[in-house]
């Protein structure tokens, strides 16, 4: 770059590097999901994940695999769906 050249636009430099960095950050924050079924019909009616959803009248639902879901899996309130 010579003294007479215009300065590069700081907003347009390193855009591919910035995009890949932001994508890597977003991927790191993504919470894995797990498909769960309730242990009983009583639990189906009352249990609801605060960030997920309530159980449907039948079948399974997909919840984030976070500390709350892990705790409910350990205590037997829910189980993972067999593929």
Beta strands, then each sheet from edge to edge (+ up, - down):
strand 1: 33-38
strand 2: 61-64
strand 3: 78-80
sheet 1: 2+ 1- 3+
end
